[in-house]
Each structure stands twice: as C-alpha cells, then as structure tokens.
Amino acid sequence: MRNPLHSIMHTAQYVLDNPENNITAKDRNDLNLLVQVGRKMSMLINDLIDLSQMRKHNLRLDKKAVDLHVQIKIVLDMLAHVMIKQTIQEQE
C-alpha cells in the first residue's frame, strides 16, 4: 500500500517543484492538498501497522514533538476543499 501512495505523492510533488510546468493556482492548491492528504494516509498506514504490532505485543514507541498548528491547518484545508465541492454540488 505504501509504494503506490508514495508514487502518487512524489509525482504530485514533482509537478509542483518543476518550474517548467505551467499550472494554475487552483491546480497548485489541489496538488498541495494531494501531497498533504497522501502524507496523512501514509501516517494512517503506519498507525495500522503499529496496531498490528500492538496486537502481537511487539510495538516500539518513538516519542516526538507534534506541531499542532500544522496539523490543524492540514485538517482545515481538507475540510475547506470538501465544503467547496459540496457547495458546488448543491448549486447544480
């Protein structure tokens, strides 16, 4: 599951980082959201692997700081994208 997800993330990041790509601001925002959601999905996969390890009583914990401002911004960006889509569907 990780390899296809990471391939999508890397492709989107490549498009964003390549100055030869002429993409609109909306497309740039969508690609940034794709990369951010991909990172979250990657963490979810890691959480599922951790859960599996917990069930086997074979879990190793690594404590690290979390930047809540960044996490909140990612969630709000995802929700804003969903709300815009929902508003468009309601108007149709």
C-alpha positions in Angstrom: 0.0 0.0 0.0 2.9 2.4 0.7 4.5 2.2 -2.7 1.5 3.3 -4.8 0.7 6.0 -2.3 4.2 7.3 -2.3 4.4 7.2 -6.1 1.3 9.4 -6.3 2.8 11.8 -3.7 6.2 12.0 -5.4 4.6 12.6 -8.8 2.4 15.4 -7.4 5.4 16.9 -5.7 7.5 16.7 -8.9 4.8 18.6 -10.8 4.7 21.2 -8.1 8.5 21.6 -7.9 9.2 21.6 -11.7 9.3 25.2 -12.9 8.6 24.2 -16.5 5.1 23.1 -15.5 2.7 25.9 -16.1 -0.1 25.1 -13.7 -2.9 27.3 -12.4 -3.1 28.4 -8.8 -6.1 26.2 -8.3 -4.2 23.2 -9.7 -1.2 24.1 -7.5 -3.5 24.2 -4.4 -5.1 20.8 -5.4 -1.7 19.2 -5.8 -0.5 20.6 -2.5 -3.7 19.1 -0.9 -3.0 15.8 -2.6 0.5 15.7 -1.2 -0.7 16.6 2.3 -3.5 14.1 2.2 -1.0 11.5 1.0 1.2 12.2 3.9 -1.8 11.8 6.3 -2.7 8.5 4.6 0.9 7.3 4.9 0.7 8.0 8.6 -2.6 6.2 8.8 -0.9 3.1 7.2 1.9 3.4 9.7 -0.7 3.6 12.5 -2.4 0.4 11.2 1.0 -1.3 11.1 1.5 -0.2 14.7 -1.9 -1.5 15.7 -1.0 -4.9 14.2 2.3 -4.8 16.2 0.4 -3.9 19.4 -1.8 -6.9 18.9 1.3 -9.1 18.6 2.8 -7.4 21.7 5.7 -6.2 19.6 5.4 -2.4 19.4 8.3 0.0 19.7 7.4 3.6 20.6 9.3 6.7 19.3 8.3 9.9 21.1 8.5 13.1 19.1 7.0 16.6 19.2 4.0 17.4 17.0 3.3 20.8 15.6 -0.4 21.2 16.2 -0.7 24.3 14.1 0.5 22.4 11.0 -1.9 19.5 11.8 -4.8 21.8 12.3 -4.1 23.7 9.0 -4.0 20.4 7.1 -7.4 19.4 8.5 -8.9 22.8 7.8 -7.6 22.7 4.2 -9.1 19.3 3.7 -12.4 20.4 5.1 -12.4 23.6 3.1 -11.9 21.6 -0.1 -14.8 19.3 0.8 -17.0 22.2 1.7 -16.3 23.9 -1.7 -17.1 20.7 -3.5 -20.3 20.3 -1.5 -21.4 23.9 -2.2 -20.8 23.4 -5.9 -22.9 20.2 -5.9 -25.8 21.9 -4.0 -25.8 24.7 -6.6 -26.2 22.4 -9.5 
